[in-house]
Amino acid sequence: MSNSQWAKNPIDNDWNNTKNWESEEVPDGVAAFADSSITQIQFSKDSKAIIQEIIFKKGAAAFSFTFGSHEGLPGLTIAGSGVLNESMSIQQFRVMATGVSNLIPRLKFINSANAGDESIVYYAGPESLDHGSGGGIITFFDKSTAGSANFTVKTGTLAPPTEKSTVGAIVGFNDSANAGTGTFTLYGTLGTDGDTFGNVVFNNIASADHATFINLGGTVSGGDGGNTQFYNDSSSGFGIFINHGGTYNKSNGGDVAFDGNATAANGQFYNRVAEVTGANGGVTSFNNNPPAMGGIGANAGNAIFHNYGAIENSQGGGGHTELTAKYGSPSAANGNFHNYGSVISSRSSAGHTVLTVNLPCNYAPTAGNGLFWNYPALSEYGAAGNTQFSIYGSGDPEGRVPTAENATFYNLGAYIQGAAGGFTELSDDCTAANATFIAESGINGGKGGSIIFSGNVSGASCRIQLIGNGEFDISQHSGEVSIGTLNLTGGIIRISLGKETTLLTVNNEVNINLEVSFSFCQMDNGEFEINKSYAILKAPNLNNYPIDQFTGNCLDGIVPQFEIKDNTLFVAFKVA
């Protein structure tokens, strides 16, 4: 291998011109840079240079390396120890091209090459922001690493060609490559093609390691924000991911997507609220994109997710996490999800986590062993942080329904007068499985947290705990609700009375420590009857509790009367 230093007075700016090197030979070992009259270096379209190490010596000038479009071999492959900067200058590598594939980059790192420290700046983007399309590609293979370098990823204003082009600029990690402790700033759509954005993509078993990713929100109507994407069995490692909300009406926020069997591992995710009304917040999603999986899917690992709500009336959609099961069966695994409240009344303006399917489908999401924290609203008329389980579309789900599995849900009470507490809602045919749901009391006149079962939700083994004015709302359920255990330190149970009264059946036992309040409403069909006794609560040990531990609201001005018989609590509204 040959080593050489870039000439002090080169004849032009072409890396591949032998006359530009002191040895008059293009090096393939070590390329050194010091002082030079030309510091803007380019790689010709037919360049296929390979180097082991690039070193910027002490006192070196600030150099810039630019790569243009080409569909063939990489303009430069760094195959050895990588890039080392001993100078005090910032060194730049700019891939300004219309890329073809993550596997055909213009700048390529292989073996164990290191992209350098924070003084090395990389740019992947189009040939021109205003007149370019797609963007350039930088890819790491084998066990190479981004080191602690800085990366900026952008796309052009124009829609990319329908063939032989990526949807945006890419920094890719394949094989066992990792992002080190690098910092990545990704920009969203600039033109009318909403599917074009800056990407950082992980494939195979590549890892984000301890890097930081800033996915900026969309800036044009219908446009996406920057995207970080994980495929195959790749991992977010211990990375930090900041997904900003959209900044323009109908724009989307920055996005981290886990597809295939990828895992969020030990990452930290911050999904920010949209900056303007009508825009969407930052999002982390699981199995929202191809490829279709064989019944398994991505998982949240042990990661922590912060989904923020609006703190100003001018803001839009809240940050959110989605387990959508479009192309696989994702799991919240052992993830920790924090859903924060909003000052705005719109439910979507609060931080939220959703587990959904759209029928017909072949998959279903699960909350795994996750821990979900739903925080209260930030004003009297604001929306609370929430977790939702739901089914869209029509048809028989055939058991492929969102499930709470073994997760725990803390629904925190409000601390502002009249404000709503955090809530968990299961609807349609979703199942509460073996999960634990806790609705805590509000203070200072704030409402308690709430647990809502509607439609045909099942939960024969789940555990419900109500504290203070925490609520369990089954008033919109289609009939009897069956759960495992009910623990009541106070609490409010909302029930509808009528032809199909929502009887709450506890299969194991009920534990009552303070007076329990029922909130009754009449069913929409108007078949509620005066002087009729309705079974509302059943538990194998209910006979152990005195009748004066139960209270409820009036209907039609009539005070409810309670009776326990055969471990079943009945209520009637009687007139003489």
Secondary structure, DSSP 8 states (H G I E B T S, - for coil): ---EEB-SS-SSSBTT-GGGBTTSS--SSEEEE---S--EEEE-TT--EEEEEEEE-TT----EEEE---SSS-SEEEEEEEEEE-SSS-EEEEEES---BTTB-SEEE-TT-B---TTEEEEEE-S-TTT-BS--EEEE-TT-B-TT-EEEE---SB---SSS--SS-EEEE-TT-B-TT-EEEE----SS-TT---EEEE-TT-B-TT-EEEE----STT----EEEE-TT-B-TT-EEEE---SSTT----EEEE-TT-B-TT-EEEE---SSTT----EEEES-SS---SS---B-TT-EEEE---SSTT-----EEEE--SSS--B-TT-EEEE---SSS-GGGS-EEEEEEESS-S---B-TT-EEEE---SSTT----EEEEEEESSS--TT---B-TT-EEEE----STT----EEEE-TT-B-TT-EEEE----TT----EEEE-BT-BEEEEEEEEEEEEEEE-TTBSS-EEEEEEEEEEEEEEEEESTT---EEEEEEEEEEE-EEEEEEE-TT----TT-EEEEEE-TTGGGS-GGGEEE--BTTB--EEEEETTEEEEE----
